[in-house]
């Protein structure tokens, strides 16, 4: 019987030790990402709220500027975009926002990687701009400062603006 107990002890100890190591070595992760639309100001805004270790920080992702939308359209597009982005974050999907022309319309969409446009099968159109609007310029102007590149894309070298929806400065 002593041999059986000794084998059980030898087998159990490494398993318990491995479990303890795994429990301690799990990296700290954000508890949640919440995407909402704030319409209490003159410009509707898509706000990204990150929660980590009990504290919440808000970031403006998109401003629905009156130059591109009427007040009613801006608020509606803001609400719809927030819902779509929340769904994308929940599913761990698209990594970039980009702007493109699709079926004679200027659109902003979410895509999986740089180099693909809003016509890609996996792209999710978030909202439509006026046909006369330059979609890349509009997206650049609408982006919140934490999501904006240092300067707008140069139309001679890159036809689309891409902005990361999960920037390097995220706390996780």
N, C-alpha and C positions, 0 to 999 in steps of 0.2 A: 504494500500500500504506500510505503514511503517513496518508492520509485515513481508511482503514478502521481503523487502530490508534487514531487520534485519536477517532473515533466510539465505538469500544468503550470507551475510557478514560472518555469523557464519560458514557456510559450506565452504566458499572459504578460509578463513584465515588458517585453519589447513592444507588444501591441499597445499597451497603456502609454509607454514612453513616446511612441510614434504619434498617438492621438494628442498628447500634451504638446508635442512640438508643432503639429499642424494647427492646433488651436491658438498657440502663441504667435505663429508666423503668418497668420492671415493678414494681408495688408489692409490698412484702413481705407474704406471706400465711402463715397458719399451715400448718405441714406436715401436721398431722393433728388430728382430733378422735376420741377414743376414749371410748366409753361402756361402763362395767363395773358390775357389782354386787359390792359388798363385803359379805360375810356373816360376817366374823370378829368382829363386835361383837354386842351384844344386839339392835340395831336394824339390819336390812339397809338399805343405802344405795346409790342409783344415783349413781355418781361419773362426772363428766365430766372427762376429762384433755385439756388443750389443749397441743399442742407447737408452739412457735415458735422458730425459730433455735436449735434444740438444747436448749432448756430446756422442762420439763414442769411444768404447774401443775394441781392437782386441785381441783375444785369439787364440793360435794355438791349434787346436783340434787333428789333426793327421799329422804326417810326413811320407811321402811315401819314406821310406829309400831304398837306392840302394841295400842293402843286401837282400831285399825282392822283388824288382821290377827293371826291366830295366828302363832306362830314359823314353822311350816312354810309357811303360805300367804304370809306376808311374804317369806320367802326365795324362793319360787317366783315370786311376782309381781315381785319385784325382778329376778330373772334374765330373765324374759320381757320386762319393760319395758326393761331395758338392751339386749337384742337388738333390740327394735323401734325404740328410739331410735337405735341405731347405724345401722340400715338407713335410717331417715329422714334422718340426717345425711349418710350416704354418697350418698344420692340427691338431696340438696339440697332436701328436702321441707319439711314442716310447720314453721311458725314459732312456734306457740303451744301450750301445754298449757291445757286447760280441763276443767271438770267439769260434769256434766249428769245428768239422769235420762233413761234410755233403756230402753224396754220394762219399766217398773216397777223398774228397777235404777239404783243410783247408780254412775256410771262416771267415769273420767278418761280423756281422749283427747287426741290431737295433731290440731290443725287448721291450715289454711293461713292464716287471718286471724281477727281479732276479729270478733265478730258472728255467727259460725256455731257451731252446736252439734255434739254428738257424733252426731246423726242425719244430718248432711250426708254426701253420697256420698263425699267425699274424706277424711272423718275416720277416724282409726285409733284404735280403743279399745285402751288400754294395760292397764287392769285394772278390776275390778269391786269395789266396796265393799259393805258390808252395806246392805240396802234401807233401813234406818232411818237411815243416816248422811246428813248434809247434805253433798252432794258438793263444793260450793264451799268450805265450811269445812274439810273433810277435806284437800282439795288445798292450801289455804293453810297449814294446820298441818304438812303433810308436806314442803313446799318447803324446800330449803336456803336459808340467809340470802342468798346471792348471787342467787337467783332469785325471792325473795319481794318483793312490793310493800311499800311502807311500812306499809300497814294493810290489813286484809281488805276485800273489796268490801262495800259497803253494800247489803243486800238490797232496800232501798227504791228504789235507783237503778240497780242493775245485777244481773241475775239470775245471772251467771256470773263466775267468776274467770278471767282470762287472764294467763298468764305467758309471757314471751318466751323461746324456747329458744335464741335467739341474741342475748343482751343487748348493750346499747350499750357495755359495758366490755370486750367481747372484744377481744383484741389484733389483730384483723384485720377 
